[in-house]
């Protein structure tokens, strides 16, 4: 089962695609989103967004932002 991840900054889209899971630096600590995660909206602290796509790990450094999880889609605004 795949999730869809969209990461955008004010200037550009940084990533958009299907992933297996993602780890986010939430305001209350790091957390992981997998298939069928409960809906949520949270502030992101500075840190790393780590996502896994076809058994490969990718990392994006962020200075903070907002994340929304809904219907197996994750939206991240930086």
VENJOPE-V274553 format. One record per residue. N is the residue number from 0. OMEGA is omega in whole degrees, -180 to 180 (999 if undefined). Layout:
n | omega
N | OMEGA
N | OMEGA
//
This chain:
n | omega
0 | -177
1 | 172
2 | 173
3 | -179
4 | 175
5 | 176
6 | -178
7 | 168
8 | 178
9 | -176
10 | -171
11 | 170
12 | -178
13 | 179
14 | 172
15 | -180
16 | 179
17 | -179
18 | 177
19 | 179
20 | -179
21 | 175
22 | -175
23 | 178
24 | -177
25 | -179
26 | 179
27 | 179
28 | 179
29 | 176
30 | -178
31 | 177
32 | 176
33 | -179
34 | 177
35 | 175
36 | 176
37 | 177
38 | 177
39 | 170
40 | -178
41 | 172
42 | 176
43 | 174
44 | 171
45 | -180
46 | -176
47 | 165
48 | -180
49 | 178
50 | -176
51 | -177
52 | -180
53 | 176
54 | 174
55 | 179
56 | 179
57 | -175
58 | 175
59 | 176
60 | -180
61 | 178
62 | -178
63 | 180
64 | 180
65 | 176
66 | 175
67 | 177
68 | -180
69 | 176
70 | 177
71 | 175
72 | 179
73 | 175
74 | 177
75 | 176
76 | -178
77 | 999
//
